[in-house]
């Protein structure tokens, strides 16, 4: 099973690629530093809920969609 950081990383990478954004573009749109996006995608940092909301907004998706993808990546679906 993946760690939560790895699950967040995979979900973020998936949506960033679907949006055809570079890490720098995503960081600019979300108002965060590019190295922070890189650290999240490498599983080195765990973003706060506020940062996940900023990232979701930059990706033009609902925060709940991002969280759902993280749950699926992590293998723990809650009902």
Kinemage of the C-alpha trace (Angstrom):
@kinemage 1
@onewidth
@group {chain A} dominant
@subgroup {mainchain}
@vectorlist {calphas} color= white
{ca unk a 1} P 0.000 0.000 0.000
{ca unk a 2} L 1.166 3.512 -0.752
{ca unk a 3} L 1.848 6.073 1.912
{ca unk a 4} L -0.573 8.973 2.079
{ca unk a 5} L 2.118 11.288 0.708
{ca unk a 6} L 2.585 8.990 -2.300
{ca unk a 7} L -1.173 8.894 -2.890
{ca unk a 8} L -1.392 12.684 -2.808
{ca unk a 9} L 1.564 12.855 -5.189
{ca unk a 10} L -0.001 10.472 -7.705
{ca unk a 11} L -3.354 12.278 -7.635
{ca unk a 12} L -1.707 15.667 -8.115
{ca unk a 13} L 0.478 14.424 -10.964
{ca unk a 14} L -2.557 12.881 -12.682
{ca unk a 15} L -4.650 16.051 -12.559
{ca unk a 16} L -1.720 18.316 -13.437
{ca unk a 17} L -0.974 16.249 -16.529
{ca unk a 18} L -4.656 16.183 -17.507
{ca unk a 19} L -4.655 19.975 -17.233
{ca unk a 20} L -1.464 20.127 -19.315
{ca unk a 21} L 0.234 22.337 -16.738
{ca unk a 22} L 3.869 22.402 -15.756
{ca unk a 23} L 4.751 22.451 -12.074
{ca unk a 24} L 5.617 26.112 -12.467
{ca unk a 25} L 2.290 26.931 -14.138
{ca unk a 26} L 0.360 25.105 -11.414
{ca unk a 27} L 2.340 26.845 -8.690
{ca unk a 28} L 1.690 30.256 -10.238
{ca unk a 29} L -2.040 29.598 -10.564
{ca unk a 30} L -2.274 28.237 -7.008
{ca unk a 31} L -0.156 31.003 -5.491
{ca unk a 32} L 2.444 28.622 -4.086
{ca unk a 33} L 6.123 28.066 -4.807
{ca unk a 34} L 7.150 25.711 -7.620
{ca unk a 35} L 9.531 23.810 -5.375
{ca unk a 36} L 6.611 23.109 -3.015
{ca unk a 37} L 4.649 21.543 -5.886
{ca unk a 38} L 7.715 19.464 -6.727
{ca unk a 39} L 8.099 18.352 -3.114
{ca unk a 40} L 4.428 17.329 -2.939
{ca unk a 41} L 4.728 15.379 -6.198
{ca unk a 42} L 7.806 13.570 -4.908
{ca unk a 43} L 6.010 12.640 -1.682
{ca unk a 44} L 8.332 14.749 0.452
{ca unk a 45} L 5.734 17.220 1.726
{ca unk a 46} L 2.155 16.826 2.877
{ca unk a 47} L 0.009 19.793 1.843
{ca unk a 48} L -2.503 21.342 4.183
{ca unk a 49} L -6.186 21.323 3.353
{ca unk a 50} L -5.923 25.005 2.429
{ca unk a 51} L -3.163 24.211 -0.079
{ca unk a 52} L -5.199 21.336 -1.545
{ca unk a 53} L -8.068 23.789 -2.078
{ca unk a 54} L -5.719 26.238 -3.836
{ca unk a 55} L -4.351 23.453 -6.020
{ca unk a 56} L -7.836 22.205 -6.898
{ca unk a 57} L -8.893 25.718 -7.850
{ca unk a 58} L -5.810 26.098 -10.052
{ca unk a 59} L -6.629 22.762 -11.713
{ca unk a 60} L -10.255 23.883 -12.168
{ca unk a 61} L -11.613 20.894 -10.271
{ca unk a 62} L -13.599 20.539 -7.078
{ca unk a 63} L -11.495 19.925 -3.978
{ca unk a 64} L -13.665 16.884 -3.314
{ca unk a 65} L -12.616 15.415 -6.688
{ca unk a 66} L -8.977 15.761 -5.709
{ca unk a 67} L -9.598 14.193 -2.304
{ca unk a 68} L -11.577 11.356 -3.891
{ca unk a 69} L -8.673 10.643 -6.246
{ca unk a 70} L -6.292 10.624 -3.276
{ca unk a 71} L -8.580 8.125 -1.519
{ca unk a 72} L -8.633 5.907 -4.594
{ca unk a 73} L -4.857 6.098 -4.937
{ca unk a 74} L -4.493 5.241 -1.261
{ca unk a 75} L -6.896 2.309 -1.491
{ca unk a 76} L -9.096 3.480 1.341
{ca unk a 77} L -12.575 4.405 0.173
{ca unk a 78} L -14.795 5.683 2.921
{ca unk a 79} L -18.561 5.471 2.851
